[in-house]
Amino acid sequence: MANIASARKRARQAEHRRQHNASQRSHVRTMIKKVLGAIKAGDQEAARKAYKDAVPVIDKSVGKGIMPANKAARHKSRLNNHIRGME
């Protein structure tokens, strides 16, 4: 454990940020799962709506440093391809 006051504060900040980032990452995963669930159910309209709701959340996670830009682009591309393939 840290002995210096500034190190103790850093440890507290790091833990707080870790929990916040974990929450944000979980939210992104949930949004992606909603799209996948709609795709699996075969409901294209629901899948499009869920995709439309998920894209801003994915993009915000990139801006906050939760997810790399290429990973976000890969998720969006694959989800969109799945939705297009439902036709």
Buried (B, 14 or more C-beta within 10 A) or exposed (E): EEEEEEEEEEEEEEEEEEEEBEEBBEBBEEBBEBBBEBBEEEBBEBBBBBBEEBBEBBBBBBEEEBBEEEEBBEBBEEBBEBBEEEE
